[in-house]
């Protein structure tokens, strides 16, 4: 393909990416280094027949003049990134000097808003990403092995979590784990504790969110792997069978290497999706037990005084976190591409 033809071919996509991805990211980055103007306080004196008293009021005109003169706010540089609501550099230094050990240090750091949200986000991503890929792969192998007559219904039921709206699916599971729901009653019976409540326990709520994440995202991996299984060279499989290879050996030395590029693709997609976890927390009403970075941004934007600069700073840190997590996969893929080129 000629360079000119290729440029015209990618122009629509490149333009859309510039308008809807690159420019918003630049805008968020700029907003993250500006803080809202402080309100101008003025002291006034009011007098009556009993004497004069002094009080302070907000000078609306002066405050408006500041906003009109500098609409972006006041430049604070990295001040928002290092405040207590984000990286909390000063607080961490104090905690480190006052903590008797690493365990106590980590325990106190997790009480800081940003690090608490980061801990859940990383935990959710670390568990849901591999488990959903493995479950999707297992389902794809199972469906591919059953007779063709039964594959249609099996594929339909395997895709139900994708068909059901995520919010609806989360609410259904949320009702099921309630003390009056079937799963909640089973857990109470198995534990022998009639007062056991997933909604009141932080560890159980984290486990439930992870279980939901795996259930909701496994069908995507199943679709990708099932499509990949249709492209596995049958000649190679038949040759392996003639040579006496067991099913496990065919899976290990033929199928898995063939599907490795798809696994890399799934890792990239799943890490980005899971690091931005938000809907399950809202659906399960789990804000008291689990907060993600996306939920942190939502809290800033939905507060009475919309904290746009704080939300922008958290967004930038979220993007940086995704880049850090994706870097090993991208570097490994680049090296593999270089060896095969």
RATAKA-V708191 format. One record per residue. N is the residue number from 1. PHI is phi in degrees with one decimal (999 if undefined). OMEGA is omega as a letter, one per 20 degrees, with the letter a starting at -180 (none if undefined). Layout:
N:PHI:OMEGA / N:PHI:OMEGA
//
This chain:
1:999:r / 2:-67.2:a / 3:-60.0:a / 4:-64.1:r / 5:-63.3:r / 6:-63.3:r / 7:-63.7:r / 8:-66.6:a / 9:-68.3:a / 10:-91.2:a / 11:-57.7:r / 12:-59.4:a / 13:-66.6:r / 14:-64.0:r / 15:-65.0:r / 16:-62.6:r / 17:-64.6:r / 18:-66.4:a / 19:-74.9:a / 20:-105.5:r / 21:-123.1:a / 22:-67.3:a / 23:-63.9:r / 24:-60.7:r / 25:-65.1:r / 26:-63.0:r / 27:-61.5:r / 28:-64.3:r / 29:-62.6:r / 30:-66.0:a / 31:-64.2:a / 32:-71.8:r / 33:-105.4:r / 34:-121.5:r / 35:-112.2:r / 36:-61.1:r / 37:-64.9:r / 38:-73.9:r / 39:-69.6:r / 40:-81.2:a / 41:-99.4:a / 42:-125.3:r / 43:-92.8:r / 44:-122.9:r / 45:-121.0:r / 46:-116.8:a / 47:-122.9:r / 48:-144.3:a / 49:-66.1:a / 50:-93.5:r / 51:131.5:a / 52:-115.2:r / 53:-129.9:r / 54:-107.3:r / 55:-147.3:r / 56:-111.4:r / 57:-133.9:r / 58:-84.1:r / 59:-81.0:a / 60:-63.7:a / 61:-64.1:a / 62:-66.1:r / 63:-64.8:r / 64:-65.1:r / 65:-63.6:r / 66:-62.8:a / 67:-66.0:r / 68:-70.7:r / 69:-73.2:r / 70:-138.4:a / 71:-59.0:a / 72:-74.0:a / 73:105.2:r / 74:-99.2:a / 75:-72.8:a / 76:-122.8:r / 77:62.1:a / 78:-89.9:a / 79:-60.1:r / 80:-70.2:a / 81:-65.8:a / 82:-99.9:a / 83:-74.7:a / 84:-66.5:a / 85:-79.5:a / 86:-128.0:a / 87:-73.5:r / 88:49.6:a / 89:-63.4:a / 90:-65.9:a / 91:-64.7:r / 92:-65.9:r / 93:-63.1:r / 94:-66.5:a / 95:-63.5:a / 96:-62.6:a / 97:-73.2:a / 98:-99.0:a / 99:-84.3:a / 100:-76.7:a / 101:-158.6:a / 102:-65.6:a / 103:-61.5:r / 104:-64.7:r / 105:-62.6:a / 106:-65.3:r / 107:-61.7:r / 108:-74.4:r / 109:-65.5:a / 110:-65.0:r / 111:-78.7:r / 112:-74.0:a / 113:-55.3:a / 114:-66.7:a / 115:-72.0:r / 116:-64.4:r / 117:-66.6:r / 118:-65.1:a / 119:-62.4:r / 120:-66.6:a / 121:-59.6:r / 122:-67.1:r / 123:-63.0:r / 124:-60.6:a / 125:-65.3:a / 126:-65.9:a / 127:-92.1:a / 128:-68.4:a / 129:-60.3:a / 130:-70.0:a / 131:-65.7:r / 132:-67.4:r / 133:-67.4:r / 134:-64.0:r / 135:-65.1:r / 136:-62.0:r / 137:-65.7:r / 138:-63.8:r / 139:-64.8:r / 140:-62.6:r / 141:-63.4:a / 142:-66.0:a / 143:-65.7:a / 144:-69.6:a / 145:-91.7:a / 146:-83.3:r / 147:-57.8:a / 148:-59.6:a / 149:-62.9:a / 150:-96.0:a / 151:-68.5:a / 152:-56.9:r / 153:-60.7:a / 154:-65.3:r / 155:-64.8:a / 156:-59.8:a / 157:-68.6:r / 158:-69.5:a / 159:-94.3:a / 160:-55.3:r / 161:-60.4:r / 162:-82.0:a / 163:-73.4:a / 164:-72.2:r / 165:-56.7:a / 166:-52.7:a / 167:-64.8:r / 168:-66.0:r / 169:-61.5:r / 170:-66.1:r / 171:-65.3:r / 172:-62.1:r / 173:-65.4:r / 174:-63.1:r / 175:-69.6:a / 176:-68.0:a / 177:-87.6:r / 178:-62.6:a / 179:-58.5:r / 180:-92.4:r / 181:-88.2:a / 182:-66.9:a / 183:-70.0:r / 184:-63.3:r / 185:-66.0:r / 186:-64.6:r / 187:-63.2:r / 188:-63.2:r / 189:-68.0:a / 190:-69.1:a / 191:-84.6:a / 192:73.1:a / 193:-116.0:a / 194:-68.3:a / 195:-98.6:a / 196:-64.1:a / 197:-138.0:r / 198:-63.6:a / 199:-67.2:a / 200:-101.3:a / 201:-118.8:r / 202:-65.4:r / 203:-59.5:r / 204:-66.0:r / 205:-66.8:r / 206:-61.8:r / 207:-61.9:a / 208:-65.1:r / 209:-64.3:r / 210:-67.2:r / 211:-60.2:r / 212:-63.9:r / 213:-60.0:r / 214:-64.8:a / 215:-62.1:a / 216:-78.0:a / 217:-102.2:r / 218:-62.8:a / 219:-58.0:r / 220:-63.8:r / 221:-63.6:r / 222:-61.0:a / 223:-61.4:a / 224:-64.6:a / 225:-69.5:a / 226:-63.8:r / 227:-64.8:r / 228:-65.9:a / 229:-65.3:r / 230:-72.7:a / 231:-101.9:r / 232:-65.5:a / 233:-60.7:a / 234:-68.6:r / 235:-61.8:r / 236:-66.2:r / 237:-64.5:r / 238:-65.9:r / 239:-64.3:r / 240:-65.0:r / 241:-65.9:r / 242:-64.0:r / 243:-77.6:r / 244:91.0:r / 245:-70.2:r / 246:-74.9:r / 247:-61.2:r / 248:-64.0:r / 249:-67.2:r / 250:-64.8:r / 251:-66.5:a / 252:-74.3:a / 253:-101.5:a / 254:-118.5:a / 255:-73.6:a / 256:-62.2:r / 257:-59.7:r / 258:-67.1:a / 259:-92.1:a / 260:-58.8:r / 261:-60.0:r / 262:-66.8:r / 263:-63.6:r / 264:-62.2:r / 265:-59.9:a / 266:-64.7:r / 267:-59.8:r / 268:-62.0:a / 269:-67.1:a / 270:-68.0:r / 271:-62.3:r / 272:-64.2:a / 273:-67.0:a / 274:-71.8:r / 275:-69.7:r / 276:-102.1:a / 277:-57.6:a / 278:-147.2:a / 279:-56.9:a / 280:-59.6:a / 281:-65.3:r / 282:-68.6:a / 283:-63.9:a / 284:-85.3:a / 285:51.7:a / 286:-100.8:a / 287:-59.3:r / 288:-76.9:a / 289:-113.8:a / 290:-146.6:r / 291:-130.6:r / 292:-99.4:r / 293:-64.6:r / 294:-66.1:r / 295:-66.3:r / 296:-61.0:r / 297:-64.5:r / 298:-60.0:r / 299:-63.2:r / 300:-64.8:a / 301:-78.0:a / 302:-95.9:r / 303:-71.9:a / 304:-58.5:r / 305:-98.2:a / 306:-56.8:a / 307:-89.2:a / 308:-64.8:a / 309:-66.7:r / 310:-64.6:r / 311:-64.2:r / 312:-65.5:r / 313:-63.3:r / 314:-65.2:r / 315:-63.0:r / 316:-62.8:r / 317:-64.9:r / 318:-64.8:r / 319:-61.7:r / 320:-62.7:r / 321:-62.4:r / 322:-63.9:r / 323:-61.8:r / 324:-63.4:a / 325:-69.4:a / 326:-79.3:a / 327:-55.5:a / 328:-59.4:a / 329:-66.7:a / 330:-65.5:a / 331:-63.6:r / 332:-63.1:r / 333:-64.2:r / 334:-63.5:r / 335:-66.3:r / 336:-64.7:r / 337:-64.1:r / 338:-65.7:a / 339:-72.3:a / 340:-87.4:a / 341:-71.7:none
//
